[in-house]
Amino acid sequence: MKEKDSEILSIDSLAIGYRSGNRQNILLPPITASAGRSELVAVLGRNGIGKSTLLRTIIGLQTSLGGKIMINGESLAEIPRLELARKIGYISTEIIRVSNMTVYNLISLGRFPHTNWIGSIDPESRDAIDTAILKAGMGSFADRYISELSDGERQRAMIARVLAQDTDIMVMDEPLAFLDLPGKYEIADLLYNLSRAGKTIIFSTHDINIAIKLADRVWLVQKEQLVEGAPEELVENGSFDSMFESPAFLTGPFSGSSVRDYLKNFL
């Protein structure tokens, strides 16, 4: 895990949830966490615990119910929307299914924070788009239609769109979902390499083995708190035990092994 002085994003006593009229539905106790420059941060937790809500909140798509979100020392609430789009990019779990749009055109949409009022693409933006296509391994797909792509190829195209956006922080909600095993590892390898090239990537996932193997830092979302740390730290101190609260783990094929021993196989 990177040193604290490299921090690029932090959340302090953040309350996430929904408003309904005058009522607030807070999903979790106030949570605190951070992400460093060039870090790969995996967000783990059981279904329905609030991972997607957390990600939408830290990028400003959903209003927080309390606490602070800081990007490069500046409050998220005080950053104009266009400027925020130059700082942080986002990929949701929603599968994009559009007709008559090529991969190149989809990736070009990532340049919207950098274009003029008529949305024209200048040479600098064209270079950014071409670079994003190559980094995402989509060079032979630029003229293909999105509707013709496999799930893995479509996910690469979405990552290329955020790369073209040229933000320091990339937030991704379940980028490994809907992919077969080779596809998961290809996208995971891409995210790892992008972080090593300077991007801070925060992604939610249920693939705990990939998260433990590749992530610099884990945000482990639990019912009563968010625990963060290097994967090996959380394995050793038993923080992951709550994710394995199932009779199947105690009595099934994994019986006889502790959660710690099982997860050490992935370190």
KETOR-695214 format. One line per field, with one value per residue: residue in three letters; chain; z, y, x of N, C-alpha, C, CB in turn. Coordinates in steps of 0.2 Angstrom, whole numbers, padded with zeros to 4 digits, m for minus. Atoms other than C-alpha are relative to their C-alpha. Glycine has a CB too. Layout:
BEGIN
aa = [ALA,...]
ch = [A,...]
n_c3 = [Z,...]
n_c2 = [Y,...]
n_c1 = [X,...]
ca_c3 = [Z,...]
ca_c2 = [Y,...]
ca_c1 = [X,...]
c_c3 = [Z,...]
c_c2 = [Y,...]
c_c1 = [X,...]
cb_c3 = [Z,...]
cb_c2 = [Y,...]
cb_c1 = [X,...]
# end
This chain:
BEGIN
aa = [MET,LYS,GLU,LYS,ASP,SER,GLU,ILE,LEU,SER,ILE,ASP,SER,LEU,ALA,ILE,GLY,TYR,ARG,SER,GLY,ASN,ARG,GLN,ASN,ILE,LEU,LEU,PRO,PRO,ILE,THR,ALA,SER,ALA,GLY,ARG,SER,GLU,LEU,VAL,ALA,VAL,LEU,GLY,ARG,ASN,GLY,ILE,GLY,LYS,SER,THR,LEU,LEU,ARG,THR,ILE,ILE,GLY,LEU,GLN,THR,SER,LEU,GLY,GLY,LYS,ILE,MET,ILE,ASN,GLY,GLU,SER,LEU,ALA,GLU,ILE,PRO,ARG,LEU,GLU,LEU,ALA,ARG,LYS,ILE,GLY,TYR,ILE,SER,THR,GLU,ILE,ILE,ARG,VAL,SER,ASN,MET,THR,VAL,TYR,ASN,LEU,ILE,SER,LEU,GLY,ARG,PHE,PRO,HIS,THR,ASN,TRP,ILE,GLY,SER,ILE,ASP,PRO,GLU,SER,ARG,ASP,ALA,ILE,ASP,THR,ALA,ILE,LEU,LYS,ALA,GLY,MET,GLY,SER,PHE,ALA,ASP,ARG,TYR,ILE,SER,GLU,LEU,SER,ASP,GLY,GLU,ARG,GLN,ARG,ALA,MET,ILE,ALA,ARG,VAL,LEU,ALA,GLN,ASP,THR,ASP,ILE,MET,VAL,MET,ASP,GLU,PRO,LEU,ALA,PHE,LEU,ASP,LEU,PRO,GLY,LYS,TYR,GLU,ILE,ALA,ASP,LEU,LEU,TYR,ASN,LEU,SER,ARG,ALA,GLY,LYS,THR,ILE,ILE,PHE,SER,THR,HIS,ASP,ILE,ASN,ILE,ALA,ILE,LYS,LEU,ALA,ASP,ARG,VAL,TRP,LEU,VAL,GLN,LYS,GLU,GLN,LEU,VAL,GLU,GLY,ALA,PRO,GLU,GLU,LEU,VAL,GLU,ASN,GLY,SER,PHE,ASP,SER,MET,PHE,GLU,SER,PRO,ALA,PHE,LEU,THR,GLY,PRO,PHE,SER,GLY,SER,SER,VAL,ARG,ASP,TYR,LEU,LYS,ASN,PHE,LEU]
ch = [A,A,A,A,A,A,A,A,A,A,A,A,A,A,A,A,A,A,A,A,A,A,A,A,A,A,A,A,A,A,A,A,A,A,A,A,A,A,A,A,A,A,A,A,A,A,A,A,A,A,A,A,A,A,A,A,A,A,A,A,A,A,A,A,A,A,A,A,A,A,A,A,A,A,A,A,A,A,A,A,A,A,A,A,A,A,A,A,A,A,A,A,A,A,A,A,A,A,A,A,A,A,A,A,A,A,A,A,A,A,A,A,A,A,A,A,A,A,A,A,A,A,A,A,A,A,A,A,A,A,A,A,A,A,A,A,A,A,A,A,A,A,A,A,A,A,A,A,A,A,A,A,A,A,A,A,A,A,A,A,A,A,A,A,A,A,A,A,A,A,A,A,A,A,A,A,A,A,A,A,A,A,A,A,A,A,A,A,A,A,A,A,A,A,A,A,A,A,A,A,A,A,A,A,A,A,A,A,A,A,A,A,A,A,A,A,A,A,A,A,A,A,A,A,A,A,A,A,A,A,A,A,A,A,A,A,A,A,A,A,A,A,A,A,A,A,A,A,A,A,A,A,A,A,A,A,A,A,A,A,A,A,A,A,A,A,A]
n_c3 = [0000,0001,m0006,m0001,0003,0007,0000,0005,m0001,m0007,m0002,m0007,m0004,0006,m0001,0006,0000,0004,m0003,0002,m0003,m0005,m0003,0002,m0001,0000,0001,m0004,m0005,0004,0002,0002,0004,0004,0006,0002,0007,0003,m0003,0002,m0006,0001,m0005,m0001,m0005,0002,0004,m0004,m0006,0001,0004,0006,m0003,m0002,0006,0003,m0005,0000,0006,0000,0003,m0005,m0005,m0007,m0006,m0006,0001,0005,0006,0003,0005,0000,m0006,0001,m0002,0006,0000,0003,0006,0006,0004,0005,m0003,m0003,0005,0002,m0005,m0002,0004,m0003,0004,m0004,0001,0005,0007,0005,0006,0005,0007,0005,m0003,0001,m0005,0000,m0002,m0007,m0004,0001,m0005,m0006,0001,m0001,m0005,0003,0006,m0001,m0001,0005,m0001,0005,m0003,0002,0000,m0006,m0002,0005,m0002,m0006,0002,0003,m0005,m0004,0004,m0001,m0007,m0002,0005,0004,0006,0006,m0001,0001,0005,m0002,m0003,m0007,0000,0002,m0005,m0006,m0006,m0002,0005,m0001,m0007,0002,0003,m0005,m0003,0005,0000,m0006,0001,0004,m0004,m0003,m0007,m0004,m0004,0004,m0004,0004,m0004,0003,0007,0002,0000,0007,0004,m0002,m0004,0003,0000,m0006,m0001,0005,m0002,m0007,0002,0003,m0006,m0003,0004,0000,m0007,0000,0005,m0003,m0002,m0006,0002,m0006,0003,m0004,0003,m0004,0002,m0006,0002,0004,m0004,m0005,0004,0004,m0003,m0005,m0005,0000,m0004,m0002,m0002,m0004,m0003,m0005,0001,0006,m0002,0006,m0001,0005,0000,m0004,m0007,m0001,m0001,m0006,m0006,0000,0002,0005,m0002,0001,0006,0000,m0005,0003,m0002,0005,m0001,m0006,0000,0007,0002,m0003,m0007,m0003,0001,m0002,0006,0001,0003,0006,0003,0001,0006,0005,m0001]
n_c2 = [m0006,m0006,m0004,m0004,m0006,0001,0001,m0004,0000,0002,m0001,0000,0001,0000,0004,0001,0002,m0003,m0004,0000,m0006,m0003,0006,0003,0007,0000,0007,0003,m0005,m0004,0004,m0004,0004,m0005,0004,m0004,m0001,0006,0006,0004,0001,0004,m0001,0007,0000,0005,m0003,m0004,m0003,m0007,m0001,m0004,m0007,m0004,m0002,m0006,m0006,m0003,m0003,m0005,0001,0001,m0005,0003,m0002,m0003,0001,m0004,0003,m0005,0002,m0004,m0006,m0005,0004,0002,m0004,m0007,0000,0000,0006,0001,0001,0007,0005,0000,0003,0007,0003,0005,0006,0004,0008,0001,0003,m0005,0004,m0005,0002,m0005,m0004,0004,m0001,m0006,m0005,0001,m0002,m0007,m0004,m0001,m0007,m0006,m0005,m0004,m0003,m0007,0000,0004,0007,0002,0004,m0003,0005,0003,0005,0006,0003,0003,0006,0006,0003,0004,0006,0005,0003,0005,0006,0000,m0003,0004,m0001,m0007,m0001,0005,m0003,0003,0006,0006,0002,0005,m0003,m0002,m0005,m0006,m0003,m0003,m0006,m0004,m0003,m0005,m0006,m0004,m0002,m0006,m0005,m0003,m0002,0003,0005,0004,0004,0005,0004,0007,0001,0007,0003,0002,0003,0007,m0001,m0004,m0007,m0003,m0001,m0005,m0007,m0001,m0002,m0006,m0005,0000,m0004,m0007,m0003,m0001,m0005,m0007,m0001,0003,0003,0002,0004,0005,0007,0005,0005,m0001,0002,m0005,m0006,0001,0001,m0006,m0007,m0003,m0002,0003,m0003,0006,m0003,0004,m0003,m0005,m0005,0002,0002,0000,0002,0004,0006,0005,m0002,0002,0007,0002,m0002,0004,m0004,0003,0006,m0001,0001,0007,0002,0005,0007,0004,m0001,0004,0007,0003,0003,m0004,0001,0002,m0006,m0007,m0005,m0002,0005,0000,m0006,0000,0003,m0005,m0006]
n_c1 = [0004,m0004,m0001,0006,m0001,0002,0007,0003,0007,0002,0007,0000,0007,0005,0007,0003,0007,0005,0005,0007,0004,m0004,m0003,m0006,m0001,m0008,m0002,m0005,m0003,m0005,m0006,m0006,m0004,m0004,m0003,m0007,m0002,m0003,0002,0006,0004,0006,0006,0003,0005,0005,0005,0005,m0003,m0001,m0006,0002,0002,m0006,m0003,0004,0000,m0007,m0002,0005,0006,0005,m0001,m0001,0005,m0004,m0007,m0004,m0003,m0005,m0004,m0006,0001,0006,0007,0004,0006,m0002,m0003,0005,0001,m0005,m0007,0000,m0001,m0007,m0003,0003,0004,0005,0004,0005,0001,0005,m0003,0002,0002,0003,m0001,m0003,m0005,m0006,m0004,m0004,0005,0001,m0006,m0001,0004,m0004,m0003,0004,m0002,m0006,0002,0003,0007,0003,m0002,m0005,m0005,m0006,m0006,m0002,0005,m0001,m0006,0002,0005,m0004,m0004,0005,0001,m0006,m0001,0006,0000,0006,m0002,0003,0007,0002,0006,0005,0006,0000,0005,m0003,m0005,0002,0000,m0007,m0002,0004,m0003,m0007,0002,0002,m0006,m0004,0004,m0002,m0007,0000,0002,m0006,0001,m0005,0004,0005,0005,0003,0004,0000,m0003,m0002,0006,0003,m0006,m0003,m0007,m0005,0002,m0002,m0007,m0002,0001,m0004,m0007,0000,0000,m0007,m0005,0002,m0002,m0007,m0002,0002,0007,0003,0005,0004,0005,0003,0000,0001,m0006,m0005,m0006,m0003,m0001,m0006,m0006,m0002,0001,m0005,0004,0007,0005,0004,0006,0003,0006,m0001,m0005,m0004,m0007,m0005,m0006,m0003,0004,m0003,0002,0007,0000,m0003,0004,0006,0006,0004,0004,0007,0002,0000,0005,0004,m0001,m0004,m0007,m0002,0001,m0001,m0007,m0005,0000,m0007,m0004,0002,0001,m0007,m0004,0003,m0002,m0007,m0002,0001,m0005]
ca_c3 = [0000,m0005,0008,0015,0007,m0010,m0006,m0020,m0014,0004,0012,0030,0041,0024,0026,0011,0006,0000,0004,0003,0006,0023,0028,0026,0023,0028,0022,0033,0048,0043,0034,0031,0018,0006,m0011,m0016,m0032,m0044,m0033,m0038,m0025,m0024,m0015,m0008,0002,0001,m0011,m0006,0007,m0002,m0014,m0029,m0018,m0011,m0028,m0035,m0020,m0021,m0039,m0036,m0045,m0029,m0015,0002,0018,0028,0029,0017,0000,m0005,m0021,m0021,m0005,m0013,m0007,m0020,m0016,m0022,m0038,m0054,m0064,m0079,m0069,m0060,m0076,m0079,m0063,m0061,m0073,m0070,m0078,m0071,m0070,m0084,m0101,m0115,m0129,m0144,m0162,m0176,m0164,m0168,m0155,m0160,m0158,m0141,m0135,m0142,m0130,m0116,m0123,m0119,m0104,m0116,m0131,m0135,m0134,m0151,m0146,m0160,m0158,m0160,m0164,m0146,m0143,m0158,m0151,m0134,m0142,m0152,m0137,m0127,m0140,m0140,m0121,m0120,m0134,m0145,m0160,m0172,m0166,m0169,m0184,m0176,m0170,m0151,m0154,m0162,m0147,m0134,m0116,m0113,m0129,m0124,m0106,m0114,m0125,m0110,m0101,m0117,m0116,m0098,m0103,m0117,m0104,m0096,m0078,m0064,m0055,m0063,m0054,m0060,m0053,m0056,m0072,m0071,m0070,m0085,m0091,m0093,m0084,m0097,m0099,m0081,m0080,m0096,m0089,m0071,m0080,m0089,m0073,m0065,m0079,m0080,m0061,m0064,m0078,m0066,m0064,m0048,m0050,m0038,m0043,m0035,m0037,m0030,m0037,m0020,m0027,m0040,m0028,m0015,m0029,m0038,m0027,m0017,m0006,m0001,0005,0014,0016,0031,0040,0054,0046,0031,0034,0023,0021,0011,0006,0016,0032,0030,0028,0043,0055,0050,0042,0028,0039,0038,0020,0023,0035,0027,0033,0016,0020,0037,0032,0013,0003,0012,0029,0040,0033,0041,0030,0033,0027,0012,0007,0009,m0007,m0017,m0010]
ca_c2 = [0000,0017,0030,0042,0057,0050,0051,0057,0053,0052,0050,0055,0050,0048,0043,0035,0031,0038,0052,0050,0066,0072,0054,0047,0029,0028,0011,0010,0019,0034,0027,0033,0027,0034,0029,0034,0039,0025,0013,m0002,m0002,m0016,m0013,m0030,m0034,m0045,m0042,m0027,m0020,m0003,m0005,0003,0017,0021,0022,0033,0044,0047,0052,0064,0055,0052,0065,0060,0061,0068,0068,0074,0068,0076,0074,0081,0091,0099,0095,0086,0097,0113,0106,0111,0097,0100,0101,0085,0076,0080,0072,0056,0044,0031,0014,0007,m0011,m0007,m0016,m0003,m0010,0003,0001,0010,0016,0011,0008,0023,0034,0027,0030,0048,0052,0051,0068,0078,0087,0093,0099,0116,0121,0112,0096,0096,0084,0093,0084,0083,0074,0062,0058,0054,0043,0033,0031,0025,0012,0005,0004,m0005,m0017,m0012,m0007,m0020,m0015,0003,0002,m0012,m0008,m0010,m0022,m0034,m0035,m0049,m0044,m0043,m0033,m0021,m0019,m0015,m0002,0006,0007,0015,0028,0033,0032,0045,0055,0057,0057,0053,0043,0029,0021,0005,m0004,m0023,m0022,m0041,m0045,m0055,m0061,m0078,m0083,m0078,m0062,m0058,m0061,m0050,m0035,m0038,m0037,m0022,m0013,m0018,m0011,0005,0008,0005,0017,0031,0029,0027,0014,0010,m0005,m0016,m0035,m0051,m0060,m0060,m0070,m0057,m0043,m0051,m0055,m0038,m0024,m0013,m0008,m0016,m0007,m0021,m0015,m0023,m0020,m0010,m0002,m0001,m0009,m0004,m0010,m0020,m0037,m0047,m0036,m0040,m0058,m0059,m0050,m0060,m0045,m0056,m0069,m0060,m0063,m0082,m0083,m0098,m0116,m0122,m0115,m0124,m0140,m0142,m0146,m0131,m0138,m0140,m0124,m0107,m0092,m0086,m0102,m0102,m0084,m0086,m0096,m0080,m0069]
ca_c1 = [0000,0007,0012,m0001,0007,0002,m0016,m0027,m0044,m0051,m0068,m0071,m0086,m0096,m0114,m0121,m0139,m0155,m0167,m0186,m0195,m0189,m0182,m0165,m0161,m0142,m0135,m0120,m0112,m0101,m0086,m0068,m0056,m0043,m0034,m0016,m0009,m0006,m0015,m0027,m0041,m0053,m0070,m0076,m0092,m0107,m0122,m0133,m0121,m0119,m0104,m0112,m0120,m0103,m0095,m0109,m0107,m0088,m0089,m0104,m0118,m0127,m0128,m0120,m0130,m0115,m0096,m0083,m0076,m0059,m0050,m0032,m0037,m0052,m0070,m0080,m0095,m0085,m0078,m0088,m0096,m0085,m0069,m0074,m0076,m0058,m0053,m0063,m0070,m0084,m0090,m0106,m0112,m0125,m0121,m0121,m0131,m0133,m0135,m0125,m0112,m0094,m0081,m0071,m0087,m0090,m0072,m0073,m0087,m0074,m0067,m0082,m0074,m0060,m0070,m0077,m0095,m0099,m0090,m0077,m0063,m0046,m0029,m0025,m0041,m0038,m0021,m0029,m0043,m0030,m0019,m0034,m0038,m0021,m0019,m0036,m0031,m0045,m0034,m0042,m0060,m0061,m0073,m0083,m0101,m0103,m0118,m0106,m0094,m0093,m0095,m0076,m0073,m0087,m0079,m0062,m0071,m0079,m0062,m0054,m0068,m0063,m0044,m0048,m0056,m0039,m0043,m0031,m0045,m0055,m0070,m0077,m0092,m0090,m0079,m0076,m0095,m0103,m0085,m0079,m0063,m0051,m0060,m0059,m0041,m0038,m0047,m0039,m0022,m0027,m0032,m0016,m0006,m0015,m0012,0006,0006,m0001,m0019,m0028,m0041,m0055,m0066,m0079,m0079,m0084,m0068,m0059,m0045,m0041,m0043,m0031,m0018,m0018,m0024,m0013,m0027,m0044,m0059,m0069,m0087,m0095,m0112,m0105,m0090,m0078,m0061,m0046,m0029,m0016,m0024,m0011,m0015,m0034,m0030,m0019,m0031,m0046,m0056,m0062,m0070,m0087,m0087,m0087,m0101,m0109,m0112,m0105,m0088,m0088,m0095,m0092,m0076,m0067,m0071,m0055,m0047,m0048,m0053,m0035,m0027,m0039,m0035,m0017,m0017,m0021,m0007]
c_c3 = [0000,0007,0000,m0004,m0007,m0001,m0005,0001,0007,0001,0008,0003,m0005,0002,m0007,0000,m0004,0004,m0003,0004,0006,0004,m0003,0001,m0001,0000,0005,0005,m0004,m0001,m0002,m0003,m0004,m0006,m0002,m0007,m0003,0003,m0003,0007,m0001,0006,0000,0005,m0003,m0004,0004,0005,m0002,m0005,m0005,0002,0002,m0006,m0004,0004,m0001,m0007,m0001,m0004,0005,0006,0007,0005,0006,m0001,m0006,m0005,m0002,m0006,m0001,0005,m0001,0001,m0007,m0001,m0003,m0007,m0006,m0004,m0005,0002,0003,m0005,m0003,0005,0001,m0005,0003,m0006,0005,m0002,m0007,m0007,m0005,m0006,m0005,m0007,m0004,0004,0000,0007,0001,0002,0008,0004,m0001,0005,0006,m0001,0001,0005,m0003,m0006,0001,0000,m0006,0000,m0006,0003,m0004,m0001,0006,0003,m0004,0003,0007,m0001,m0003,0005,0005,m0003,0000,0007,0002,m0004,m0004,m0007,m0006,0001,m0001,m0004,0001,0003,0007,0001,m0002,0005,0005,0006,0002,m0004,0002,0007,m0002,m0004,0005,0004,m0004,0000,0006,m0001,m0005,0004,0004,0007,0004,0004,m0005,0005,m0004,0005,m0004,m0007,m0002,0000,m0007,m0004,0002,0003,m0003,m0001,0006,0001,m0005,0003,0007,m0002,m0003,0005,0004,m0003,0000,0007,0000,m0004,0003,0002,0007,m0002,0006,m0003,0005,m0003,0005,m0001,0005,m0002,m0004,0004,0005,m0004,m0003,0004,0005,0006,0000,0004,0001,0003,0004,0003,0005,m0002,m0007,0003,m0006,0002,m0006,0000,0005,0008,0002,0001,0007,0006,0000,m0002,m0005,0003,m0001,m0007,m0001,0005,m0003,0002,m0005,0001,0006,0000,m0007,m0001,0004,0007,0003,m0001,0003,m0006,m0001,m0004,m0008,m0004,m0002,m0007,m0006,0001,m0004]
c_c2 = [0006,0004,0005,0007,0000,0000,0005,0001,m0002,0002,0000,0001,0001,m0004,m0001,m0003,0004,0005,m0001,0005,0003,m0006,m0002,m0007,m0001,m0008,m0003,0006,0004,m0004,0005,m0004,0005,m0005,0005,0000,m0006,m0007,m0004,m0001,m0004,0001,m0007,0001,m0004,0004,0005,0004,0008,0002,0005,0007,0004,0003,0006,0006,0004,0003,0006,m0001,m0001,0005,m0004,0003,0003,m0002,0004,m0005,0005,m0004,0005,0006,0004,m0004,m0001,0005,0007,m0001,0000,m0006,m0001,m0002,m0007,m0005,m0001,m0003,m0007,m0002,m0006,m0005,m0003,m0007,0000,m0001,0005,m0004,0006,m0002,0006,0005,m0004,0001,0006,0006,0000,0003,0008,0004,0002,0007,0006,0005,0005,0004,0007,m0001,m0004,m0007,m0002,m0003,0003,m0005,m0003,m0006,m0007,m0004,m0004,m0006,m0006,m0003,m0005,m0007,m0005,m0003,m0005,m0006,m0001,0003,m0003,0001,0007,0002,m0005,0004,m0003,m0006,m0006,m0003,m0005,0005,0003,0005,0007,0003,0004,0007,0006,0003,0004,0007,0004,0002,0006,0006,0003,0002,m0004,m0006,m0004,m0004,m0004,m0004,m0007,m0001,m0007,m0004,m0002,m0002,m0007,0000,0003,0007,0004,0001,0005,0007,0001,0002,0007,0005,0001,0004,0007,0003,0001,0005,0007,0001,m0003,m0003,m0003,m0005,m0005,m0007,m0005,m0005,0002,m0002,0005,0006,m0001,0000,0006,0006,0002,0001,m0003,0004,m0005,0003,m0005,0003,0005,0004,m0002,0000,0001,m0002,m0004,m0007,m0005,0002,m0003,m0007,m0002,0001,m0002,0005,m0003,m0005,0001,m0001,m0008,m0003,m0004,m0007,m0004,0001,m0004,m0007,m0003,m0002,0004,m0001,m0002,0005,0006,0004,0003,m0004,0000,0006,0001,m0003,0005,0005,m0001]
c_c1 = [0004,0000,m0006,0001,m0001,m0007,m0003,m0007,m0001,m0007,0001,m0007,m0005,m0006,m0003,m0007,m0005,m0004,m0007,m0004,0005,0004,0006,0001,0008,0001,0005,0002,0005,0007,0006,0005,0004,0003,0006,0001,0002,m0002,m0006,m0004,m0006,m0005,m0003,m0006,m0006,m0006,m0005,0002,0001,0006,m0001,m0002,0006,0004,m0003,0001,0007,0001,m0006,m0006,m0005,0002,0002,m0004,0004,0007,0003,0003,0005,0004,0006,m0001,m0005,m0007,m0004,m0006,0002,0003,m0006,m0001,0005,0007,0000,0000,0007,0005,m0001,m0004,m0004,m0002,m0004,m0001,m0005,0004,m0002,m0002,m0003,0001,0003,0005,0007,0004,0004,m0005,m0001,0006,0000,m0004,0004,0004,m0004,0002,0005,m0002,m0003,m0008,m0004,0002,0004,0006,0007,0006,0002,m0005,0000,0005,m0002,m0005,0004,0004,m0004,m0001,0005,0001,m0005,0000,m0005,0002,m0003,m0008,m0003,m0006,m0005,m0006,0000,m0005,0003,0006,m0002,0000,0007,0002,m0004,0003,0006,m0002,m0002,0006,0004,m0004,0002,0008,0000,m0002,0006,0000,0005,m0003,m0005,m0004,m0004,m0004,m0001,0002,0001,m0007,m0002,0006,0001,0007,0005,m0001,0001,0007,0003,m0001,0003,0007,0000,0000,0006,0005,m0001,0002,0007,0003,m0002,m0007,m0002,m0007,m0004,m0006,m0003,0000,m0002,0005,0005,0007,0004,0002,0006,0007,0002,0000,0005,m0004,m0007,m0004,m0005,m0006,m0004,m0006,0001,0006,0003,0007,0005,0007,0003,m0004,0003,m0001,m0007,0000,0002,m0004,m0007,m0006,m0004,m0004,m0007,m0002,m0002,m0005,m0006,0001,0004,0007,0002,m0001,0001,0007,0005,0000,0007,0005,m0003,0000,0007,0004,m0002,0002,0007,0002,0000,0005,0006]
cb_c3 = [0006,m0005,0000,0007,0001,m0003,0007,m0007,m0005,0005,m0003,0002,0005,m0006,0005,m0005,0008,m0004,m0001,0001,0004,0005,0000,0003,m0005,0006,m0007,m0004,0006,0004,m0006,0007,m0004,0004,m0006,0003,m0001,m0002,0007,m0004,0003,0000,m0002,0002,0001,0006,m0003,0002,0002,0006,m0002,m0004,0006,0004,m0005,m0001,0007,0002,m0006,m0003,m0004,0002,0001,0002,0002,0007,m0001,0003,m0005,0006,m0007,m0007,0000,m0007,0004,0001,0007,0005,m0001,m0005,m0002,m0005,0005,0004,m0006,m0002,0007,0007,m0007,0003,m0003,m0001,0006,m0001,m0001,m0001,0001,0002,m0003,m0003,0007,m0006,0000,m0007,m0004,0002,m0003,m0007,0002,0000,m0007,0002,0006,m0001,m0004,m0006,0000,m0007,0000,m0005,m0002,0004,m0004,0006,0000,m0007,0002,0005,m0005,m0006,0004,0002,m0007,m0003,0004,0000,0004,0003,m0001,0000,0007,m0002,m0007,0004,m0003,0004,m0004,m0007,0003,0001,0006,0000,m0007,0001,0005,m0005,m0005,0005,0002,m0007,0001,0006,m0004,m0006,0005,m0005,0003,0005,0006,m0006,0005,m0004,0000,0001,0000,0006,0003,m0003,0001,m0007,0002,m0007,m0002,0006,m0001,m0007,0002,0004,m0005,m0005,0004,0002,m0007,m0001,0006,m0002,m0007,m0004,m0006,0006,m0005,0004,m0006,0002,m0003,m0002,m0007,0006,m0004,m0006,0004,0004,m0005,m0006,0004,m0003,0002,0002,m0004,0004,m0006,0006,0003,0006,0005,m0005,0004,m0003,0007,0001,m0007,m0001,0000,m0005,m0006,0001,0000,0007,m0003,m0005,0008,0002,m0006,0000,0004,m0008,0001,m0007,0001,0006,0002,m0005,m0007,m0002,0003,m0004,m0008,0005,0002,0007,0003,0000,0003,0005,m0002,0000,0008]
cb_c2 = [0000,0004,0003,0002,0003,m0006,0002,m0003,m0004,0004,m0005,0007,0006,m0002,0004,m0005,m0001,m0005,0008,m0008,m0002,0003,m0006,0004,m0004,0003,m0001,m0001,m0003,0006,m0005,0003,m0005,0003,0000,m0004,0006,0000,0001,m0006,0007,m0008,0005,m0005,0007,m0003,m0005,m0004,m0003,0004,m0006,m0003,m0001,m0005,m0006,m0002,m0002,m0005,m0005,0006,m0007,m0007,0005,0002,m0006,m0003,m0007,0004,m0003,0001,0000,0003,0003,0003,0005,m0007,0001,0003,m0007,0006,m0001,0006,0005,m0001,0002,0007,0004,0001,m0002,0003,m0005,0004,m0003,0007,m0007,0005,m0005,0007,m0001,0004,0003,0003,m0006,0002,0000,m0007,m0003,0001,m0005,m0005,0000,m0003,m0003,m0005,m0005,0004,0007,0004,m0004,0006,m0007,0006,0004,0005,0003,0003,0004,0005,0002,0003,0005,0004,0002,0004,0006,0003,m0006,0005,m0001,m0007,m0003,0005,m0001,m0006,m0002,0006,0002,0002,0006,m0005,m0004,m0006,m0002,m0002,m0005,m0004,m0001,m0003,m0006,m0003,m0001,m0005,m0006,m0001,m0002,0005,m0001,0005,0003,m0004,0005,m0004,0003,m0003,0004,m0003,0004,0006,0005,m0004,m0007,m0003,0001,m0005,m0006,m0001,0000,m0006,m0006,0001,m0002,m0007,m0003,0001,m0005,m0007,m0001,0005,m0003,0006,m0006,0005,m0004,0002,m0001,m0004,0001,m0003,m0007,0002,0002,m0006,m0005,0000,0000,0007,0007,m0007,0007,m0005,0003,m0002,m0006,m0004,m0001,0006,m0007,0007,m0004,m0001,m0004,0000,0007,0003,m0004,0003,0008,m0002,0006,m0003,m0001,0008,0002,m0003,0006,0000,m0003,0003,0007,0003,m0002,0005,0001,0007,m0004,m0007,0001,0003,0006,0002,m0006,m0001,0006,m0003,m0006,0003,0000]
cb_c1 = [m0005,m0003,0007,m0001,0007,0004,m0003,0001,m0005,0005,m0005,0004,0000,0004,m0005,0004,m0003,m0004,0002,m0002,m0006,m0004,m0005,0006,m0004,0003,0002,0007,0003,0001,m0001,0003,m0003,0006,m0005,0005,0005,0007,m0002,0003,m0002,0002,m0005,0005,m0003,m0004,m0004,m0006,0006,0000,0004,m0006,m0005,0005,0001,m0007,m0001,0005,0000,0003,0001,m0001,m0006,0008,m0004,m0002,0001,0006,m0004,0005,m0005,0001,0007,0000,m0004,m0003,m0003,0005,0003,0001,m0007,0000,0002,m0007,m0005,0003,m0001,m0003,0004,m0005,0006,m0007,m0003,m0003,m0002,0006,m0005,0004,m0007,m0006,m0001,0004,0006,0002,m0006,m0001,0006,m0002,m0006,0005,0003,m0007,0002,0005,m0005,0002,m0003,0001,m0006,0001,0000,0003,0006,0000,m0007,0001,0005,m0004,m0005,0005,0003,m0006,m0002,0006,0000,m0006,0001,m0005,0007,0002,m0002,0006,0003,0002,m0006,m0003,m0006,0004,0003,0006,m0003,0005,m0001,m0007,0001,0004,m0006,m0005,0005,0000,m0008,m0001,0003,m0005,m0006,0003,m0007,0003,m0003,0004,m0004,0005,m0007,m0007,0006,0004,m0006,m0003,0006,0000,0001,0001,m0007,m0003,0004,m0003,m0008,m0001,0002,m0006,m0006,0002,0001,m0008,m0003,0003,m0003,0003,m0005,m0001,0001,m0003,0003,m0007,0007,m0007,0002,m0003,0000,m0004,m0006,m0001,m0001,m0004,m0007,0003,0000,0000,m0004,0003,m0005,0004,m0004,0002,0006,0000,0001,0000,0001,0007,0001,0008,0000,m0004,0004,0007,0000,m0002,0003,0005,0001,m0001,0005,0007,m0003,0001,m0007,m0002,0002,m0005,m0007,m0002,0000,m0001,m0005,0002,0002,0005,m0005,0003,0000,m0007,m0003,0004,m0005,m0007,0002]
# end
